[in-house]
Amino acid sequence: MKKTTYKTLIKKTFDEVCSLENNGDKASYIPELVKIDSNKFGVHITTVKSVKFGIGNYQEKFSIQSISKVFSLTLAYKILGEKLWNRVGVEPSGTAFNSLIQLEKDNGKPRNPFINSGAIVIADVLLSNLENPKEDLLDFIRNLSKNQDIQYNAKIAASEKSVSFRNIALCNLIKSLGNIENKPSDVLDFYFDICSLEATCEQLSELFIFLANNGSAMHNNSSIITKSQSKRINALMQTCGFYDESGEFAFKVGLPGKSGVGGGIIAIHPNKYAISVWSPKLNLKGNSYKGMLFLENFTTATTQSIF
C-alpha cells in the first residue's frame, strides 16, 4: 500500500473516530493517570519501508503501562530462550488480569506473560539475569530505535505502588509456590518501574517495528531476536494482548497487539507496519475506547489483516 494511501486512510479514520462520543473512563485506580486530559488522541504509523505518519497528539508522551510488558518479555526471551516457558505459560487467561484464584490453581505458573502475575515473573527473570536490571532494560528498549528519549516516570511508579495491594498479594503467592527467585519487594519495585515507562505514539511505533520486521531493528538492521521468537511474541500478543478482550480484538481488528491502561495500544502487521494509538478513556475491559474503534475502522478500510 502506498504512503499516500496509508496517510489518507489514517486521516479519514481519525476524523471519523474524533466525531464520536468519547465514552469510557480513565484508569481511576492509579491516581497519576486520573490527571491526564481525557480528550487526548494520537495515532502514528511506521512501516517496514520507512514510511512514517502521525496525527493528533502523536508526539505527546503518555504512560504506556502494560505495553511495556512486551519489552520485558522480549529481553527475557532473548536471555533464556525456550526455557522461559518453564516459568510462564502461553495461554489466554480467561479470568481477570490480576486473578489470584487461577494462579493458585496453576501452582504459581502464570497463564501468560501479559497478565500481572506473568509480568511479575518476567521481572523476576530479569532481576536474576541482569547486572543492573532497571538500567539494562532501559538501554535495551532505547536500542530498538534511534530515539534515546525513553524514560521511567518515578511519580507513576510510586502512584501504582501506593495502591497495588493486589499485585503485592500476587507476588507473595507466586513466591510461596516457588516461582519467584528474588525478594518480592525488589521484584515489585522493578515491575512498577517497567509499567511506568513513558513514550509518544511516534516513539512506540518506531520501537515496535522490529516485530513487523522479523525481529530485526529497522534503523540499523541489527537482530534483536530471532525470526521464530518474533513470530511467537506476535502470537502471544494476538491471543493475550488485550486482557479479556483479546478475542474481540482479533475478531474485529485482526492484528497482534498490546494495550495499556494509560490508553495506549500498539498493533503489528508482520512485514508491513507498526501502528500506535493513544486515547486515555477505557472501555469496560480496560482497553482504550477510541483506540479500539480506530484500529477496527482502519483495518477495515485497508482491508489488511493477518487473516
N, C-alpha and C positions, 0 to 999 in steps of 0.2 A: 504494500500500500504506500502511495506517495506521501511525502511530507505534507503537502497542501491538504490532502485528504484527511490525515490524522488531525491536523490543526483545525480544519473546518468542522469535523465531527465533534471534536472536544469543545470548541466554542459553542456549537449548536446545543450539545447535550448540557453543557454548563449553564447556558441561559435557560434551558427548559427546567432544569432542577432548581435554579435560583428562583424561578417564578412560583414554585410550590411552597406550601406552608412548611415551616421548619419545625416539624414535630420532634418529640423525644425530649430527653433531659440530659444534662451534663452529669458526669460521674460524681455525684454529691458526696459519696463516702470517702473521697480523697479531697481534703479541704483546699489544697492549692489549685485543683482542677476546676473548682466552682468559680474561681475568679476569671476564667477565660471568657472572652466575648463569644457568645453562642452563635453570632452571625458570621463568624469567620468561615471562609470556604475557599479552598485552593485545590488545584489539580496540576500535576506535572508528569509528562511522559519522557522517557529516554529510550531510544530504540537501539538495536544492535548495529544499525547503520549510522549511529551517532546523530540521529535527528533528535532535537530537544525542543519542547514547547511547554509553557506553563500559562496558567490563567488564574485570576483571583489572588488569594493570599498565599501563593505558592512559594514565596521567598520569606515567609514568616515562620520562625521556629515554634515548635509545639512539643509537648511531651509525647513521645512515641509509645510509651508504656509497653504492652506485650509484643509489639512488633519487634522490639529488641531481642526477644527470645529466639528469633531466627538467627541472629548474630552469635549469641552464646552457644546455641546448638551447633552451628556451623563450625565454630572453633573447637568445641568438644569432640565433634565427629572427626574433624581433621586430626586431632590428637590421638583418640582411641580407636578410630576405625569402627569395625563391626562389633567390637567388644562393648561399645556404648550401649547396645540394645540389651545387654545383660542387666543394666541398671534402670532403663526406662523403656516402655513399650511403644508401639506404633499404631495403636488402635484409637478410634474416636471414643470419647469417654462415655457419652450417653447420659451423663449426670452433670451437675454444676461444676464449673471450673475449679471450685475450691471445696469439693466434696471430701469429707473425712471418712464417710461410710465406705465408699468404693475403695479408697486407699487401704483401709484396714482389711477389707475382704481380699484384696490383691497382695497382701503381705508386704506392703510398703513399696511395691514397684508401680510407679505411676503409669497410667494408660498411655500417655504420650508426652512429648517434651513441651507442649504449649499450655497445658493446664498448669495451675500454680504449683502443684506438687512436682510435676515433671520439670518445670523450670528451676525449682529449688534444687532438685537432684543434679541438674546440669550445672548450676552454680557450684555445688559441692565438687563435682568432677573437675571444674576449672581451678578451684581452690587447691585441689590435691595435685594438680599437674602444671601449674604456672608459678613462677618465682614471685612475680608481682601481679596477681590476678586482675586487679582493677585497672592498672596501667597497661598491662599486656592486652587485655580485651579491647581497651580503647584504641591502642595502636593498631590492632588487627582490623577494627572497623574503619579507622581512618585510612588504612592502606587499601581499602576496597575501591576507593575513588581518588581523584586528585584533591578533593576538598578535605582539608585538615580541621575544619571548624566544627567538629563534633565534640560534645562535652556532656558530662553528667550534670544534673541540677540538684545541688545539695538540699535546697528547700523542698523540692518534690520528694526526694528520698526520705527526708525527715518527716514530711507530711504523711507519707504512706506508712512509715514505721509507727507513727503515733496512733494509728487506727488498725494496725494489722494483726489483730489478735488471732484471726483465723489462720493466717499464714504461719504464725508462731506455733499454733497447735499442729498444723500440717507437718512442719519441720521436726517438731519433737516426736510426733508419731512415727515419721519415717526413721528418725534416729533410733527409736525404741525397737523398730523392726529390722535394724541393721543395714539400712541403705543410705545412711549419711555417715561420712568418714570424719568430718571436721566438727568443731564446736558449732551447735545450732545458731548461736548468736553471730558468729563470723559468717556462716552461710547466709543468714537472713540479711545481714548488713550488705553483703555483696549483691544479693538478689534485689534489694531495694535500689541499690546504685544502678544495676542493669536496667530496671524499669524506669529510672529517672532520666534516661538518655533523651536528649532533645535533637531535633533535626527539622529542616524545612521539607516541603514536598519535593522540591528540586533535588535536595541532597539525598532524600530517601530513594528516589527513582534511580539516581546515579549509583548509590550504594548497592542496590539490589539487582542491577543489570547483570551481575555475574551469574545469577541464577537463570537468566534468559540466554546466557552465553556459554552454556555447558560447563559452568564452574570457573570460568576464566574472567579476570578483570578486563574491562574494555580499555582503560586508559593506558595500560602497559602490556596487555595480553599475557600477564602472569597467571599461572594456575593457582587458584585459591583452594579448590577442592577438585576431586576427580569428576569426570562426567557422570559416572554412576552415582556418586554421592550427591551431586547436584540434582539428578533425577529423583532421588529418594527424598531429599528435602522438599522439593516441589510437590511430591506425592503427599507428604505429611501436611503441607500447607493446604493442599486440596481437600484432604479428609478431616483435618483437625484445626484449621486456622481461624475458625470463627465461632468458637465456643459451641453452644447448642444450635447454631445456625449454619454450621458448615455444609450440611446437605442442601439447605436452601440456597446458599451462595453458589455451590456447584451447579445446582439446577438452573438458577437464574443468570449467573454470570459466566460460568464455565471456565474459570481460570484458577490456578493455585493462588493463594493469597494469605495475608495475615492482618488482623485488626488489632487495635489497642483502644483502651477505654478513654484515651485522650482524644479520640475522634478520628484517628488516622487509619488508613487502610493502604496496604501495598498489594498489588496484583501483578502476576508474572505471566506473560505469554512466551513460553520457551521458543527460542530462535527468533523472536520478534521484538518484544519490548518489556519494560517495567513501568508501571503507572501507579502514581500515588495520589491519594485524595485525603483531604482533611476537612472535617466539619464536626464541631465538638458535641452536638446533641446526639444522644444514643437512643437506639430503639430498645425494646424490652429485653432483647437478648444481649445487650451491651455492645452493639456494633453501631457505627456512625449511620444515622438515618439517611442523610443526604448522600453520604459516601456510597452506601449500598445501592441507592437509586441511580446515582451517576454511573457506576460501573455496569449495572444491569442494562441501562439505556445505551451506554457506549458500546458494549459488546454486541448488543442487538443491532446498533447502527453499522458497526464494522462488519457484521456477520462472521466474525472470527472468534473462535474459542478452541480449546484443545480437543473438543469432541466433534 
